[in-house]
Amino acid sequence: MSSEPIYRITFFNQGQVYEIYARHVFQSDLWGFLEVEEFIFGERSQMIVDPAEEKLKNEFSGIKRSFIPMQSIVRIDEVEKEGTCKITEASANASGGNVRPFPFPSMASNKPSKD
């Protein structure tokens, strides 16, 4: 096992569940956010390319640090080695599960009335 821990972070983003790996995860100074640094993407020597992992690799390329809202986090695990990063649909029918994002009020309901 390497000297630095590896974390698997699972979170909701725009109706999808993201599973990524990173070396550093901590509570942000920005209230309500988690900071994730040093993303890890599998360096495959095989000819087979996983489109979901490539999409995540492209989405997070050039990003030094990401701030993820706490209510979007499903779980964080410390793992021995990185796995395959992936994106799956968040609907219960697609995955067979019953995990849902934590509900929070929409910005439209917070607008003052014009009465």
N, CA, C and O atoms as CSV, one atom per row, in Angstrom:
chain,resi,resn,atom,element,x,y,z
A,1,MET,N,N,0.846,-1.186,0.000
A,1,MET,CA,C,0.000,0.000,0.000
A,1,MET,C,C,0.882,1.237,0.000
A,1,MET,O,O,1.889,1.273,0.707
A,2,SER,N,N,0.526,2.242,-0.772
A,2,SER,CA,C,1.318,3.456,-0.858
A,2,SER,C,C,1.218,4.256,0.435
A,2,SER,O,O,0.322,4.042,1.251
A,3,SER,N,N,2.165,5.187,0.602
A,3,SER,CA,C,2.180,5.985,1.826
A,3,SER,C,C,1.020,6.983,1.872
A,3,SER,O,O,0.544,7.330,2.952
A,4,GLU,N,N,0.572,7.440,0.718
A,4,GLU,CA,C,-0.558,8.373,0.673
A,4,GLU,C,C,-1.857,7.604,0.478
A,4,GLU,O,O,-1.931,6.723,-0.378
A,5,PRO,N,N,-2.880,7.926,1.262
A,5,PRO,CA,C,-4.160,7.225,1.082
A,5,PRO,C,C,-4.831,7.622,-0.234
A,5,PRO,O,O,-4.591,8.703,-0.772
A,6,ILE,N,N,-5.666,6.732,-0.729
A,6,ILE,CA,C,-6.462,6.985,-1.931
A,6,ILE,C,C,-7.922,6.921,-1.507
A,6,ILE,O,O,-8.332,6.001,-0.799
A,7,TYR,N,N,-8.701,7.899,-1.943
A,7,TYR,CA,C,-10.108,7.980,-1.578
A,7,TYR,C,C,-10.985,7.793,-2.806
A,7,TYR,O,O,-10.695,8.320,-3.880
A,8,ARG,N,N,-12.070,7.030,-2.630
A,8,ARG,CA,C,-13.108,6.905,-3.657
A,8,ARG,C,C,-14.256,7.793,-3.202
A,8,ARG,O,O,-14.819,7.585,-2.127
A,9,ILE,N,N,-14.607,8.786,-4.024
A,9,ILE,CA,C,-15.666,9.741,-3.695
A,9,ILE,C,C,-16.838,9.477,-4.631
A,9,ILE,O,O,-16.679,9.485,-5.851
A,10,THR,N,N,-18.013,9.245,-4.056
A,10,THR,CA,C,-19.229,9.033,-4.833
A,10,THR,C,C,-20.162,10.191,-4.538
A,10,THR,O,O,-20.468,10.478,-3.381
A,11,PHE,N,N,-20.621,10.868,-5.615
A,11,PHE,CA,C,-21.487,12.031,-5.440
A,11,PHE,C,C,-22.431,12.190,-6.612
A,11,PHE,O,O,-22.199,11.653,-7.695
A,12,PHE,N,N,-23.519,12.952,-6.376
A,12,PHE,CA,C,-24.498,13.261,-7.411
A,12,PHE,C,C,-24.085,14.522,-8.149
A,12,PHE,O,O,-23.581,15.469,-7.545
A,13,ASN,N,N,-24.303,14.528,-9.472
A,13,ASN,CA,C,-24.053,15.709,-10.280
A,13,ASN,C,C,-24.988,15.683,-11.481
A,13,ASN,O,O,-24.843,14.837,-12.363
A,14,GLN,N,N,-25.937,16.595,-11.519
A,14,GLN,CA,C,-26.865,16.763,-12.638
A,14,GLN,C,C,-27.545,15.455,-13.045
A,14,GLN,O,O,-27.535,15.077,-14.216
A,15,GLY,N,N,-28.140,14.766,-12.054
A,15,GLY,CA,C,-28.903,13.554,-12.334
A,15,GLY,C,C,-28.071,12.306,-12.547
A,15,GLY,O,O,-28.608,11.263,-12.920
A,16,GLN,N,N,-26.782,12.392,-12.321
A,16,GLN,CA,C,-25.910,11.238,-12.485
A,16,GLN,C,C,-25.081,11.033,-11.222
A,16,GLN,O,O,-24.868,11.963,-10.444
A,17,VAL,N,N,-24.617,9.796,-11.032
A,17,VAL,CA,C,-23.756,9.475,-9.903
A,17,VAL,C,C,-22.332,9.352,-10.433
A,17,VAL,O,O,-22.049,8.537,-11.311
A,18,TYR,N,N,-21.440,10.178,-9.883
A,18,TYR,CA,C,-20.031,10.164,-10.260
A,18,TYR,C,C,-19.263,9.372,-9.209
A,18,TYR,O,O,-19.525,9.498,-8.013
A,19,GLU,N,N,-18.329,8.568,-9.654
A,19,GLU,CA,C,-17.419,7.868,-8.752
A,19,GLU,C,C,-16.006,8.187,-9.218
A,19,GLU,O,O,-15.585,7.765,-10.295
A,20,ILE,N,N,-15.273,8.942,-8.390
A,20,ILE,CA,C,-13.930,9.365,-8.755
A,20,ILE,C,C,-12.955,8.978,-7.644
A,20,ILE,O,O,-13.360,8.651,-6.528
A,21,TYR,N,N,-11.675,9.023,-7.970
A,21,TYR,CA,C,-10.613,8.708,-7.016
A,21,TYR,C,C,-9.700,9.916,-6.885
A,21,TYR,O,O,-9.408,10.601,-7.866
A,22,ALA,N,N,-9.248,10.169,-5.648
A,22,ALA,CA,C,-8.378,11.317,-5.397
A,22,ALA,C,C,-7.473,11.024,-4.207
A,22,ALA,O,O,-7.746,10.130,-3.405
A,23,ARG,N,N,-6.401,11.786,-4.108
A,23,ARG,CA,C,-5.459,11.613,-2.998
A,23,ARG,C,C,-5.802,12.470,-1.780
A,23,ARG,O,O,-5.459,12.104,-0.656
A,24,HIS,N,N,-6.475,13.605,-1.986
A,24,HIS,CA,C,-6.776,14.507,-0.875
A,24,HIS,C,C,-8.246,14.897,-0.880
A,24,HIS,O,O,-8.775,15.357,-1.892
A,25,VAL,N,N,-8.905,14.708,0.273
A,25,VAL,CA,C,-10.302,15.094,0.463
A,25,VAL,C,C,-10.396,15.746,1.833
A,25,VAL,O,O,-9.954,15.175,2.829
A,26,PHE,N,N,-10.975,16.946,1.884
A,26,PHE,CA,C,-11.126,17.620,3.176
A,26,PHE,C,C,-12.242,18.637,3.113
A,26,PHE,O,O,-12.678,19.043,2.035
A,27,GLN,N,N,-12.703,19.048,4.300
A,27,GLN,CA,C,-13.763,20.044,4.392
A,27,GLN,C,C,-13.209,21.383,3.938
A,27,GLN,O,O,-12.101,21.767,4.314
A,28,SER,N,N,-13.973,22.079,3.138
A,28,SER,CA,C,-13.539,23.350,2.565
A,28,SER,C,C,-13.770,24.506,3.529
A,28,SER,O,O,-14.585,24.420,4.447
A,29,ASP,N,N,-13.041,25.577,3.302
A,29,ASP,CA,C,-13.306,26.824,4.022
A,29,ASP,C,C,-14.603,27.462,3.520
A,29,ASP,O,O,-15.216,28.268,4.219
A,30,LEU,N,N,-15.017,27.093,2.301
A,30,LEU,CA,C,-16.313,27.527,1.782
A,30,LEU,C,C,-17.378,26.684,2.465
A,30,LEU,O,O,-17.378,25.461,2.322
A,31,TRP,N,N,-18.268,27.299,3.190
A,31,TRP,CA,C,-19.250,26.583,3.984
A,31,TRP,C,C,-20.105,25.675,3.110
A,31,TRP,O,O,-20.648,26.107,2.093
A,32,GLY,N,N,-20.222,24.407,3.518
A,32,GLY,CA,C,-21.091,23.460,2.830
A,32,GLY,C,C,-20.446,22.735,1.665
A,32,GLY,O,O,-21.137,22.051,0.910
A,33,PHE,N,N,-19.131,22.869,1.501
A,33,PHE,CA,C,-18.448,22.221,0.382
A,33,PHE,C,C,-17.327,21.310,0.874
A,33,PHE,O,O,-16.756,21.516,1.945
A,34,LEU,N,N,-17.035,20.319,0.080
A,34,LEU,CA,C,-15.932,19.408,0.308
A,34,LEU,C,C,-14.899,19.675,-0.782
A,34,LEU,O,O,-15.268,19.833,-1.946
A,35,GLU,N,N,-13.620,19.730,-0.435
A,35,GLU,CA,C,-12.567,19.950,-1.426
A,35,GLU,C,C,-11.938,18.617,-1.802
A,35,GLU,O,O,-11.650,17.784,-0.942
A,36,VAL,N,N,-11.730,18.431,-3.094
A,36,VAL,CA,C,-11.105,17.223,-3.611
A,36,VAL,C,C,-9.928,17.664,-4.476
A,36,VAL,O,O,-10.074,18.494,-5.373
A,37,GLU,N,N,-8.751,17.088,-4.188
A,37,GLU,CA,C,-7.533,17.442,-4.928
A,37,GLU,C,C,-6.812,16.189,-5.406
A,37,GLU,O,O,-7.007,15.099,-4.869
A,38,GLU,N,N,-5.985,16.363,-6.416
A,38,GLU,CA,C,-5.143,15.312,-6.990
A,38,GLU,C,C,-5.967,14.108,-7.434
A,38,GLU,O,O,-5.895,13.026,-6.851
A,39,PHE,N,N,-6.748,14.333,-8.477
A,39,PHE,CA,C,-7.584,13.277,-9.047
A,39,PHE,C,C,-6.696,12.172,-9.601
A,39,PHE,O,O,-5.601,12.426,-10.103
A,40,ILE,N,N,-7.187,10.939,-9.500
A,40,ILE,CA,C,-6.453,9.780,-10.005
A,40,ILE,C,C,-7.304,9.113,-11.075
A,40,ILE,O,O,-8.448,8.733,-10.827
A,41,PHE,N,N,-6.742,8.977,-12.250
A,41,PHE,CA,C,-7.406,8.268,-13.334
A,41,PHE,C,C,-6.496,7.134,-13.756
A,41,PHE,O,O,-5.282,7.311,-13.854
A,42,GLY,N,N,-7.075,5.965,-14.009
A,42,GLY,CA,C,-6.285,4.793,-14.369
A,42,GLY,C,C,-5.496,5.025,-15.638
A,42,GLY,O,O,-6.040,5.449,-16.657
A,43,GLU,N,N,-4.231,4.747,-15.565
A,43,GLU,CA,C,-3.375,4.808,-16.747
A,43,GLU,C,C,-3.329,3.402,-17.325
A,43,GLU,O,O,-2.548,2.560,-16.882
A,44,ARG,N,N,-4.153,3.166,-18.295
A,44,ARG,CA,C,-4.293,1.826,-18.863
A,44,ARG,C,C,-3.311,1.646,-20.024
A,44,ARG,O,O,-3.167,2.513,-20.885
A,45,SER,N,N,-2.650,0.506,-20.016
A,45,SER,CA,C,-1.764,0.184,-21.135
A,45,SER,C,C,-2.498,-0.667,-22.167
A,45,SER,O,O,-1.932,-1.018,-23.202
A,46,GLN,N,N,-3.759,-0.998,-21.886
A,46,GLN,CA,C,-4.539,-1.823,-22.787
A,46,GLN,C,C,-5.090,-0.967,-23.937
A,46,GLN,O,O,-5.076,0.262,-23.871
A,47,MET,N,N,-5.556,-1.615,-24.951
A,47,MET,CA,C,-6.139,-0.926,-26.096
A,47,MET,C,C,-7.596,-0.553,-25.852
A,47,MET,O,O,-8.143,0.283,-26.571
A,48,ILE,N,N,-8.238,-1.159,-24.847
A,48,ILE,CA,C,-9.645,-0.896,-24.564
A,48,ILE,C,C,-9.754,0.393,-23.764
A,48,ILE,O,O,-9.052,0.578,-22.770
A,49,VAL,N,N,-10.644,1.289,-24.207
A,49,VAL,CA,C,-10.855,2.565,-23.539
A,49,VAL,C,C,-12.271,2.592,-22.991
A,49,VAL,O,O,-13.225,2.318,-23.719
A,50,ASP,N,N,-12.414,2.923,-21.709
A,50,ASP,CA,C,-13.727,3.038,-21.083
A,50,ASP,C,C,-14.245,4.452,-21.348
A,50,ASP,O,O,-13.643,5.415,-20.872
A,51,PRO,N,N,-15.354,4.606,-22.100
A,51,PRO,CA,C,-15.854,5.938,-22.435
A,51,PRO,C,C,-16.229,6.777,-21.212
A,51,PRO,O,O,-16.018,7.990,-21.210
A,52,ALA,N,N,-16.785,6.145,-20.171
A,52,ALA,CA,C,-17.169,6.898,-18.970
A,52,ALA,C,C,-15.938,7.456,-18.270
A,52,ALA,O,O,-15.941,8.603,-17.823
A,53,GLU,N,N,-14.890,6.650,-18.173
A,53,GLU,CA,C,-13.668,7.117,-17.519
A,53,GLU,C,C,-13.001,8.214,-18.350
A,53,GLU,O,O,-12.466,9.175,-17.798
A,54,GLU,N,N,-13.033,8.072,-19.659
A,54,GLU,CA,C,-12.467,9.108,-20.533
A,54,GLU,C,C,-13.244,10.419,-20.406
A,54,GLU,O,O,-12.657,11.501,-20.419
A,55,LYS,N,N,-14.572,10.310,-20.283
A,55,LYS,CA,C,-15.397,11.509,-20.104
A,55,LYS,C,C,-15.020,12.221,-18.809
A,55,LYS,O,O,-14.865,13.442,-18.794
A,56,LEU,N,N,-14.871,11.463,-17.719
A,56,LEU,CA,C,-14.472,12.052,-16.441
A,56,LEU,C,C,-13.067,12.638,-16.516
A,56,LEU,O,O,-12.811,13.722,-15.992
A,57,LYS,N,N,-12.171,11.927,-17.159
A,57,LYS,CA,C,-10.793,12.405,-17.294
A,57,LYS,C,C,-10.775,13.736,-18.045
A,57,LYS,O,O,-10.047,14.655,-17.669
A,58,ASN,N,N,-11.570,13.836,-19.099
A,58,ASN,CA,C,-11.658,15.097,-19.854
A,58,ASN,C,C,-12.336,16.191,-19.048
A,58,ASN,O,O,-11.924,17.350,-19.099
A,59,GLU,N,N,-13.383,15.826,-18.296
A,59,GLU,CA,C,-14.113,16.806,-17.505
A,59,GLU,C,C,-13.240,17.410,-16.400
A,59,GLU,O,O,-13.350,18.599,-16.099
A,60,PHE,N,N,-12.373,16.589,-15.796
A,60,PHE,CA,C,-11.540,17.055,-14.700
A,60,PHE,C,C,-10.113,17.399,-15.125
A,60,PHE,O,O,-9.278,17.702,-14.273
A,61,SER,N,N,-9.820,17.358,-16.415
A,61,SER,CA,C,-8.468,17.701,-16.860
A,61,SER,C,C,-8.220,19.190,-16.636
A,61,SER,O,O,-9.079,20.025,-16.917
A,62,GLY,N,N,-7.054,19.500,-16.135
A,62,GLY,CA,C,-6.704,20.887,-15.884
A,62,GLY,C,C,-7.287,21.462,-14.608
A,62,GLY,O,O,-7.054,22.630,-14.297
A,63,ILE,N,N,-8.045,20.662,-13.859
A,63,ILE,CA,C,-8.634,21.143,-12.610
A,63,ILE,C,C,-7.714,20.767,-11.466
A,63,ILE,O,O,-7.395,19.595,-11.267
A,64,LYS,N,N,-7.296,21.765,-10.724
A,64,LYS,CA,C,-6.400,21.551,-9.586
A,64,LYS,C,C,-7.181,21.089,-8.357
A,64,LYS,O,O,-6.728,20.212,-7.621
A,65,ARG,N,N,-8.346,21.679,-8.140
A,65,ARG,CA,C,-9.154,21.411,-6.951
A,65,ARG,C,C,-10.621,21.550,-7.336
A,65,ARG,O,O,-10.992,22.447,-8.092
A,66,SER,N,N,-11.454,20.651,-6.805
A,66,SER,CA,C,-12.882,20.721,-7.074
A,66,SER,C,C,-13.622,20.877,-5.755
A,66,SER,O,O,-13.265,20.255,-4.755
A,67,PHE,N,N,-14.650,21.708,-5.761
A,67,PHE,CA,C,-15.489,21.941,-4.585
A,67,PHE,C,C,-16.825,21.261,-4.842
A,67,PHE,O,O,-17.556,21.644,-5.755
A,68,ILE,N,N,-17.143,20.255,-4.041
A,68,ILE,CA,C,-18.368,19.481,-4.226
A,68,ILE,C,C,-19.302,19.794,-3.061
A,68,ILE,O,O,-18.882,19.711,-1.906
A,69,PRO,N,N,-20.566,20.153,-3.335
A,69,PRO,CA,C,-21.505,20.444,-2.239
A,69,PRO,C,C,-21.696,19.224,-1.334
A,69,PRO,O,O,-21.820,18.097,-1.814
A,70,MET,N,N,-21.716,19.459,-0.045
A,70,MET,CA,C,-21.857,18.372,0.934
A,70,MET,C,C,-23.116,17.540,0.687
A,70,MET,O,O,-23.083,16.318,0.834
A,71,GLN,N,N,-24.236,18.190,0.312
A,71,GLN,CA,C,-25.480,17.447,0.128
A,71,GLN,C,C,-25.432,16.544,-1.098
A,71,GLN,O,O,-26.313,15.701,-1.269
A,72,SER,N,N,-24.424,16.698,-1.958
A,72,SER,CA,C,-24.280,15.844,-3.128
A,72,SER,C,C,-23.490,14.569,-2.843
A,72,SER,O,O,-23.541,13.621,-3.627
A,73,ILE,N,N,-22.769,14.538,-1.739
A,73,ILE,CA,C,-21.904,13.408,-1.416
A,73,ILE,C,C,-22.747,12.209,-0.979
A,73,ILE,O,O,-23.621,12.332,-0.121
A,74,VAL,N,N,-22.475,11.057,-1.576
A,74,VAL,CA,C,-23.126,9.812,-1.178
A,74,VAL,C,C,-22.242,9.107,-0.154
A,74,VAL,O,O,-22.718,8.707,0.908
A,75,ARG,N,N,-20.949,8.953,-0.474
A,75,ARG,CA,C,-20.013,8.337,0.458
A,75,ARG,C,C,-18.582,8.585,0.029
A,75,ARG,O,O,-18.302,8.902,-1.127
A,76,ILE,N,N,-17.679,8.433,0.994
A,76,ILE,CA,C,-16.246,8.552,0.753
A,76,ILE,C,C,-15.591,7.345,1.413
A,76,ILE,O,O,-15.804,7.085,2.598
A,77,ASP,N,N,-14.798,6.614,0.645
A,77,ASP,CA,C,-14.114,5.432,1.160
A,77,ASP,C,C,-12.617,5.588,0.959
A,77,ASP,O,O,-12.179,6.091,-0.075
A,78,GLU,N,N,-11.824,5.157,1.944
A,78,GLU,CA,C,-10.384,5.061,1.756
A,78,GLU,C,C,-10.125,3.670,1.210
A,78,GLU,O,O,-10.542,2.681,1.814
A,79,VAL,N,N,-9.443,3.580,0.077
A,79,VAL,CA,C,-9.218,2.302,-0.597
A,79,VAL,C,C,-7.723,2.037,-0.737
A,79,VAL,O,O,-6.904,2.948,-0.618
A,80,GLU,N,N,-7.380,0.782,-0.990
A,80,GLU,CA,C,-5.972,0.411,-1.137
A,80,GLU,C,C,-5.406,0.829,-2.481
A,80,GLU,O,O,-4.240,1.214,-2.569
A,81,LYS,N,N,-6.217,0.758,-3.528
A,81,LYS,CA,C,-5.756,1.183,-4.849
A,81,LYS,C,C,-6.933,1.725,-5.635
A,81,LYS,O,O,-8.089,1.408,-5.355
A,82,GLU,N,N,-6.618,2.549,-6.624
A,82,GLU,CA,C,-7.693,3.159,-7.405
A,82,GLU,C,C,-8.354,2.123,-8.305
A,82,GLU,O,O,-7.750,1.128,-8.704
A,83,GLY,N,N,-9.600,2.393,-8.603
A,83,GLY,CA,C,-10.370,1.563,-9.515
A,83,GLY,C,C,-10.724,2.381,-10.744
A,83,GLY,O,O,-10.073,3.379,-11.053
A,84,THR,N,N,-11.744,1.954,-11.424
A,84,THR,CA,C,-12.190,2.651,-12.622
A,84,THR,C,C,-13.181,3.745,-12.236
A,84,THR,O,O,-14.180,3.480,-11.567
A,85,CYS,N,N,-12.902,4.952,-12.655
A,85,CYS,CA,C,-13.833,6.061,-12.441
A,85,CYS,C,C,-15.036,5.827,-13.350
A,85,CYS,O,O,-14.897,5.304,-14.455
A,86,LYS,N,N,-16.222,6.221,-12.872
A,86,LYS,CA,C,-17.401,5.975,-13.699
A,86,LYS,C,C,-18.513,6.964,-13.409
A,86,LYS,O,O,-18.537,7.634,-12.376
A,87,ILE,N,N,-19.434,7.029,-14.363
A,87,ILE,CA,C,-20.648,7.831,-14.249
A,87,ILE,C,C,-21.812,6.882,-14.514
A,87,ILE,O,O,-21.815,6.147,-15.501
A,88,THR,N,N,-22.811,6.907,-13.612
A,88,THR,CA,C,-24.008,6.098,-13.821
A,88,THR,C,C,-25.232,6.983,-13.638
A,88,THR,O,O,-25.160,8.041,-13.014
A,89,GLU,N,N,-26.345,6.541,-14.185
A,89,GLU,CA,C,-27.594,7.280,-14.028
A,89,GLU,C,C,-28.077,7.163,-12.586
A,89,GLU,O,O,-27.946,6.107,-11.967
A,90,ALA,N,N,-28.631,8.243,-12.054
A,90,ALA,CA,C,-29.059,8.277,-10.653
A,90,ALA,C,C,-30.465,7.733,-10.439
A,90,ALA,O,O,-30.863,7.526,-9.293
A,91,SER,N,N,-31.227,7.496,-11.494
A,91,SER,CA,C,-32.605,7.036,-11.308
A,91,SER,C,C,-32.624,5.630,-10.739
A,91,SER,O,O,-31.780,4.806,-11.090
A,92,ALA,N,N,-33.570,5.351,-9.874
A,92,ALA,CA,C,-33.691,4.041,-9.234
A,92,ALA,C,C,-33.990,2.957,-10.259
A,92,ALA,O,O,-33.538,1.822,-10.105
A,93,ASN,N,N,-34.742,3.286,-11.299
A,93,ASN,CA,C,-35.093,2.295,-12.311
A,93,ASN,C,C,-33.882,1.868,-13.123
A,93,ASN,O,O,-33.790,0.708,-13.525
A,94,ALA,N,N,-32.952,2.782,-13.371
A,94,ALA,CA,C,-31.779,2.461,-14.181
A,94,ALA,C,C,-30.796,1.590,-13.416
A,94,ALA,O,O,-30.181,0.697,-13.999
A,95,SER,N,N,-30.635,1.836,-12.115
A,95,SER,CA,C,-29.619,1.118,-11.353
A,95,SER,C,C,-30.194,0.040,-10.445
A,95,SER,O,O,-29.441,-0.772,-9.908
A,96,GLY,N,N,-31.487,0.016,-10.265
A,96,GLY,CA,C,-32.094,-0.975,-9.397
A,96,GLY,C,C,-32.002,-0.607,-7.918
A,96,GLY,O,O,-32.418,-1.394,-7.067
A,97,GLY,N,N,-31.472,0.558,-7.597
A,97,GLY,CA,C,-31.323,0.978,-6.208
A,97,GLY,C,C,-32.359,1.990,-5.810
A,97,GLY,O,O,-33.256,2.323,-6.585
A,98,ASN,N,N,-32.230,2.484,-4.582
A,98,ASN,CA,C,-33.184,3.477,-4.113
A,98,ASN,C,C,-32.477,4.696,-3.529
A,98,ASN,O,O,-33.061,5.393,-2.699
A,99,VAL,N,N,-31.249,4.973,-3.933
A,99,VAL,CA,C,-30.500,6.130,-3.448
A,99,VAL,C,C,-30.940,7.365,-4.227
A,99,VAL,O,O,-31.011,7.344,-5.456
A,100,ARG,N,N,-31.231,8.427,-3.510
A,100,ARG,CA,C,-31.671,9.685,-4.117
A,100,ARG,C,C,-30.851,10.825,-3.538
A,100,ARG,O,O,-30.388,10.725,-2.402
A,101,PRO,N,N,-30.656,11.911,-4.288
A,101,PRO,CA,C,-29.963,13.067,-3.731
A,101,PRO,C,C,-30.783,13.706,-2.617
A,101,PRO,O,O,-32.013,13.650,-2.619
A,102,PHE,N,N,-30.086,14.304,-1.681
A,102,PHE,CA,C,-30.760,14.983,-0.580
A,102,PHE,C,C,-31.537,16.168,-1.135
A,102,PHE,O,O,-30.958,16.993,-1.843
A,103,PRO,N,N,-32.832,16.281,-0.838
A,103,PRO,CA,C,-33.620,17.386,-1.402
A,103,PRO,C,C,-33.235,18.720,-0.765
A,103,PRO,O,O,-32.991,18.800,0.439
A,104,PHE,N,N,-33.187,19.739,-1.570
A,104,PHE,CA,C,-32.959,21.085,-1.052
A,104,PHE,C,C,-33.839,22.046,-1.828
A,104,PHE,O,O,-34.149,21.791,-2.991
A,105,PRO,N,N,-34.249,23.146,-1.212
A,105,PRO,CA,C,-35.196,24.054,-1.858
A,105,PRO,C,C,-34.608,24.664,-3.133
A,105,PRO,O,O,-33.415,24.956,-3.212
A,106,SER,N,N,-35.458,24.842,-4.101
A,106,SER,CA,C,-35.003,25.468,-5.338
A,106,SER,C,C,-34.875,26.978,-5.129
A,106,SER,O,O,-35.479,27.551,-4.222
A,107,MET,N,N,-34.095,27.589,-5.968
A,107,MET,CA,C,-33.879,29.034,-5.861
A,107,MET,C,C,-35.167,29.801,-6.172
A,107,MET,O,O,-35.362,30.908,-5.669
A,108,ALA,N,N,-36.045,29.223,-6.995
A,108,ALA,CA,C,-37.285,29.907,-7.340
A,108,ALA,C,C,-38.193,30.061,-6.134
A,108,ALA,O,O,-38.914,31.054,-6.037
A,109,SER,N,N,-38.180,29.103,-5.207
A,109,SER,CA,C,-39.063,29.213,-4.052
A,109,SER,C,C,-38.547,30.199,-3.018
A,109,SER,O,O,-39.273,30.541,-2.085
A,110,ASN,N,N,-37.311,30.665,-3.158
A,110,ASN,CA,C,-36.733,31.607,-2.206
A,110,ASN,C,C,-36.901,33.075,-2.627
A,110,ASN,O,O,-36.497,33.982,-1.900
A,111,LYS,N,N,-37.493,33.297,-3.790
A,111,LYS,CA,C,-37.676,34.667,-4.269
A,111,LYS,C,C,-38.786,35.354,-3.491
A,111,LYS,O,O,-39.816,34.741,-3.214
A,112,PRO,N,N,-38.592,36.619,-3.134
A,112,PRO,CA,C,-39.647,37.333,-2.425
A,112,PRO,C,C,-40.843,37.581,-3.344
A,112,PRO,O,O,-40.684,37.766,-4.550
A,113,SER,N,N,-42.023,37.584,-2.767
A,113,SER,CA,C,-43.224,37.819,-3.565
A,113,SER,C,C,-43.326,39.311,-3.883
A,113,SER,O,O,-42.771,40.148,-3.173
A,114,LYS,N,N,-44.045,39.629,-4.961
A,114,LYS,CA,C,-44.184,41.018,-5.397
A,114,LYS,C,C,-45.499,41.612,-4.931
A,114,LYS,O,O,-45.998,42.565,-5.531
A,115,ASP,N,N,-46.068,41.059,-3.863
A,115,ASP,CA,C,-47.358,41.572,-3.324
A,115,ASP,C,C,-47.195,42.899,-2.642
A,115,ASP,O,O,-48.170,43.459,-2.141
